Amino acid sequence: MRILVVGDSYVPVDVFRRGLQPLAADHELDFVQLDQSRTLDPASEPARRIREYAGTPDQLLERLEDHEVLVVHGAPVTAEVLAVESLRLVCCARGGPVNVDVEAASQRGLPVVTTPGKNADSVADQTLAFMVMLARRFPKAQRYLAEGHTAGETAFEGAEFFGHDLGGMTLGLVGFGNVGQRVARRAFAFGMQVAVYDPYQQSNGDGAVDQVDALDDLLQVADVVSLHARATPENENLFDASRFAAMKDGSYFVNTARESLVDESALDDALSAGKLAGAALDVLRPHHGSGPHPLLRHENVVLTPHIGGATHETLLRGAMMVAAEIERFAVGRPLVNVINREAVGA
């Protein structure tokens, strides 16, 4: 088969070359790196059907003719691209193919495969790092040094920054999918108790986690609340003023899932009131004002710019997952991660 592989600034061609190497012996792989200075008119009909893309459809169309498989990360896969007659399979190396017009692909009968869970270990690692940073008051200690205070002059300087061990705390997981389950395993290694709220996913029944039926029940017992739920229209601002009020006094809040789950103004209020002992977020709503993000005025807050999955290992895992799907497709075996399975019968 002829396979066109399109790299971008996040997953460049070099990563795809490594991950797709097992295919090289039996298939023809063509690689192209997007020119991201070329942009798609956001007001156009193709652009309105996709989001979080880079480059233009023209860059794909210039190379796609006579290729049976298209592999992308963030390239815009519009209906025009999907209309290329030779195309039989679309592979998007991310969990949600928001840059692919999945409806148009389904209408053409083209399966779209994705790479769910490729970043699960990376996000789980960051979640535990956040918990340690909050419990041990790292943000305040870091700010202390950034403001010009000295270190190393006395053995007693740590007295100002006493925190807590994670061992013995109860971790409340909101969502128990790929990431949540990995966070639980890591939390057990720290000696934490784990409670889970997820109406769509049951625990494995081994008794290691306590699965509760209501979110408010979880909030009443959790010393740390960590979000790992999918974003849906129904759960926007899942954590609002009432939910923060329902949390234990002095508890910690972590979000490495989606920014839409949190009312950031309500979180700001809960921190200002001393309701929470700290918060850490890897996902944030756009901040259009000048200067630092408003939440950073609190000395018990950690913010990062959506780096949960930003590891070299995550990118390579995604490319390898794509390679495995292409191998299945080539020999007629069932595909695993098809986003439009019902529509195309894959």
C-alpha positions in Angstrom: 0.0 0.0 0.0 1.0 3.6 -0.5 0.9 5.6 2.8 1.1 9.4 3.0 2.4 10.5 6.4 2.0 14.2 7.4 4.1 15.6 10.2 3.5 18.8 12.1 5.3 20.8 14.8 4.0 18.6 17.6 4.5 15.2 16.0 7.2 15.8 13.3 8.1 13.5 10.5 11.1 12.1 12.3 8.8 10.7 15.0 6.5 9.1 12.5 9.5 7.6 10.7 10.6 5.8 13.8 7.1 4.6 14.8 6.1 3.5 11.3 9.5 1.8 10.5 8.0 -1.8 10.7 5.8 -0.9 7.7 8.7 0.1 5.5 9.5 -3.4 4.2 6.1 -4.1 2.8 4.6 -0.7 2.0 5.6 2.6 0.4 5.7 5.4 2.9 5.8 9.1 1.7 6.5 11.7 4.3 5.7 15.4 4.2 6.2 18.1 6.9 3.4 20.7 7.1 4.2 24.3 6.4 2.3 25.8 9.2 2.7 29.3 8.0 0.0 28.4 5.4 -3.3 28.7 7.1 -6.9 27.7 6.4 -9.6 30.4 6.4 -11.3 29.8 9.7 -14.6 31.2 8.3 -14.7 28.6 5.4 -17.1 25.7 5.5 -14.3 23.1 5.7 -12.8 24.9 8.7 -16.1 25.1 10.5 -16.3 21.3 10.6 -12.9 20.7 12.2 -10.8 22.3 14.9 -7.3 22.2 16.5 -5.6 21.8 13.1 -2.4 23.1 11.6 -1.6 23.9 7.9 -4.0 23.6 5.0 -5.8 20.8 3.1 -4.0 21.9 -0.1 -0.8 20.5 1.4 -2.4 17.1 1.7 -4.1 17.2 -1.7 -0.8 18.1 -3.4 0.6 14.7 -2.3 -2.4 12.4 -1.6 -3.3 11.1 -5.1 -2.8 7.4 -5.5 -2.3 6.8 -1.7 -4.5 4.4 0.1 -3.7 5.4 3.7 -3.4 8.9 5.2 -1.6 9.4 8.5 -1.8 12.7 10.4 -1.6 14.2 13.8 -2.9 17.8 13.4 -3.3 18.3 9.7 -6.7 19.4 8.5 -8.5 16.4 7.0 -11.5 18.0 5.3 -14.2 16.6 3.1 -12.2 17.6 0.1 -9.2 15.6 1.3 -11.4 12.6 2.1 -12.9 12.7 -1.4 -9.6 11.5 -2.9 -10.7 8.3 -4.7 -7.7 6.1 -3.8 -8.1 6.7 0.0 -9.2 3.7 2.1 -8.0 4.4 5.6 -7.4 7.6 7.7 -5.2 7.4 10.8 -5.1 10.3 13.3 -2.4 10.0 16.0 -4.4 11.6 18.8 -7.1 10.5 21.1 -9.8 12.7 19.6 -9.7 13.3 15.8 -11.1 16.8 16.0 -9.0 17.9 13.0 -10.7 15.2 10.8 -14.2 15.6 9.3 -15.4 12.3 10.6 -18.9 12.7 9.2 -17.5 13.1 5.7 -15.3 10.1 6.2 -18.3 8.0 7.3 -20.3 9.1 4.3 -17.5 7.8 2.1 -17.2 4.6 4.1 -13.7 5.4 5.3 -12.7 4.2 8.7 -10.9 6.7 10.9 -8.6 5.2 13.5 -7.2 7.1 16.5 -4.7 6.5 19.3 -6.6 6.6 22.6 -4.6 6.2 25.7 -1.2 7.0 24.1 -0.6 9.7 26.7 -2.2 7.9 29.7 1.1 7.1 31.5 2.5 10.5 30.9 -0.6 12.3 32.2 -0.8 9.9 35.2 2.9 10.7 36.0 2.1 14.5 35.9 -1.0 14.0 38.1 1.1 12.4 40.9 3.8 15.1 40.5 1.1 17.7 41.0 -0.1 16.0 44.1 3.4 15.9 45.6 4.0 19.5 44.7 0.8 20.7 46.4 1.1 18.5 49.5 4.7 19.5 50.1 4.0 23.2 49.3 6.6 23.3 46.5 4.9 26.4 44.8 5.4 28.5 47.9 9.0 27.3 48.4 9.8 28.0 44.8 8.3 31.5 45.0 10.3 32.1 48.2 13.6 31.6 46.3 12.4 33.4 43.1 11.7 36.5 45.2 15.4 36.5 46.2 15.5 34.7 49.5 18.6 32.6 50.1 18.9 28.9 50.7 21.5 26.7 52.4 22.4 29.1 55.2 20.7 27.1 58.1 19.4 23.7 58.7 16.1 25.2 60.0 15.0 27.1 56.9 12.5 24.3 55.9 10.4 25.1 59.0 8.4 27.6 57.1 7.3 25.1 54.5 6.0 22.1 56.3 3.6 20.1 54.2 2.1 16.6 54.2 2.9 13.1 53.0 0.5 11.6 50.5 0.5 8.3 52.4 -2.7 8.0 54.4 -4.6 10.5 52.2 -7.7 9.6 50.3 -7.5 10.3 46.6 -10.8 11.0 44.8 -10.8 10.2 41.1 -13.5 11.7 39.0 -13.3 9.4 36.0 -11.7 5.9 35.9 -10.6 5.4 32.3 -7.1 4.9 30.9 -5.6 7.8 32.9 -7.6 7.4 36.1 -6.7 3.7 36.5 -3.0 4.5 36.0 -3.2 7.3 38.6 -4.8 4.8 41.0 -1.9 2.4 40.7 0.6 5.1 41.3 -1.3 6.4 44.2 -1.3 3.0 45.9 2.5 3.0 45.7 2.4 6.2 47.8 0.2 4.6 50.4 -3.0 6.5 49.4 -6.6 5.2 49.7 -8.5 5.6 46.4 -12.2 6.4 45.9 -13.7 6.6 42.4 -16.7 8.3 40.9 -17.4 7.2 37.3 -21.0 6.3 36.2 -19.8 4.9 32.9 -16.8 2.8 34.1 -16.8 0.2 36.8 -13.7 -0.8 38.8 -12.3 -4.2 38.4 -14.0 -5.4 41.5 -10.8 -6.4 43.4 -11.7 -4.1 46.3 -8.6 -1.9 45.9 -10.7 1.1 45.1 -13.9 2.3 46.7 -16.4 3.1 44.0 -19.1 5.6 45.1 -22.4 6.2 43.4 -22.6 10.0 43.8 -20.0 12.7 43.1 -20.8 14.6 46.3 -20.1 11.4 48.3 -16.6 11.4 46.8 -16.0 15.0 47.6 -16.9 14.5 51.3 -14.1 11.9 51.8 -11.3 13.0 49.4 -8.2 14.8 50.5 -7.2 15.2 46.9 -9.7 15.4 44.0 -8.3 14.7 40.6 -10.3 15.0 37.3 -10.0 12.4 34.6 -13.4 12.7 32.9 -14.1 13.3 29.2 -15.5 16.7 28.3 -19.1 16.7 27.2 -21.7 19.4 26.9 -23.4 17.9 29.9 -20.4 18.2 32.2 -19.2 21.7 31.4 -18.3 23.5 34.7 -18.8 20.2 36.5 -16.8 21.8 39.2 -18.5 25.1 40.0 -19.0 27.0 43.3 -21.3 24.3 44.8 -18.9 21.5 44.0 -15.9 23.3 45.5 -18.1 24.1 48.6 -18.8 20.4 48.9 -15.1 19.4 49.0 -13.4 18.8 52.4 -11.9 21.9 54.0 -8.1 22.0 53.2 -8.3 19.5 50.4 -6.4 19.7 47.1 -7.8 20.0 43.5 -6.1 18.7 40.4 -7.2 18.9 36.8 -5.2 17.2 34.0 -8.3 16.4 32.0 -10.2 19.2 30.2 -10.5 22.9 31.0 -14.2 22.9 30.3 -14.8 20.8 33.5 -13.9 23.7 35.8 -15.4 27.1 36.5 -12.1 28.9 37.1 -13.7 31.9 38.8 -15.3 29.6 41.3 -11.9 27.9 41.8 -10.3 31.3 42.4 -13.0 32.1 45.0 -12.4 28.8 46.8 -8.7 29.4 47.0 -9.2 33.0 48.1 -11.5 31.8 50.9 -9.1 29.2 52.1 -11.5 26.4 51.3 -8.8 24.6 49.4 -5.2 24.0 50.4 -4.0 24.2 46.8 -4.8 23.5 43.2 -2.9 22.3 40.1 -4.1 22.5 36.5 -2.5 21.5 33.2 -5.5 22.7 31.2 -6.9 26.2 31.2 -9.4 28.3 29.5 -7.9 31.0 27.2 -6.6 34.0 29.2 -6.8 37.1 27.2 -5.6 39.7 29.7 -2.0 40.9 30.1 0.3 39.5 32.6 0.3 36.1 34.4 -2.8 34.0 34.7 -5.0 35.3 37.6 -4.8 32.0 39.5 -1.1 32.4 39.9 -1.6 35.2 42.4 -2.2 32.3 44.9 1.0 30.9 46.4 -0.6 27.4 46.5 -1.3 27.0 42.8 0.6 25.2 40.0 -0.2 25.8 36.4 1.3 24.2 33.3 0.5 24.8 29.6 -1.1 21.5 28.7 2.0 19.4 28.9 0.5 16.3 30.3 1.1 14.3 27.1 4.2 16.3 26.0 6.8 13.5 26.2 8.8 11.9 23.5 7.5 8.5 24.6 3.9 9.6 24.2 4.5 10.7 20.6 6.3 7.5 19.7 3.6 5.4 21.3 1.0 7.2 19.1 3.0 6.5 15.9 3.4 2.8 16.9 -0.3 2.5 17.6 -1.0 3.8 14.1 1.5 1.3 12.6 -0.3 -1.6 14.3 -3.6 -0.5 12.9 -2.2 -0.2 9.4 -0.7 -3.7 9.7 -4.2 -5.0 10.7 -5.8 -3.2 7.8 -3.3 -4.6 5.3 -4.0 -8.2 6.2 -7.7 -7.8 6.7 -7.8 -8.1 10.4 -10.3 -6.1 12.5 -9.2 -2.6 13.4 -9.1 -1.7 17.1 -9.6 2.0 17.6 -12.1 3.0 15.0 -13.9 6.2 15.9 -16.7 5.7 13.3 -17.1 2.0 13.6 -20.9 1.9 13.4 -21.0 4.1 10.4 -18.5 2.1 8.3 -18.8 -1.4 9.8 -15.1 -1.7 10.4 
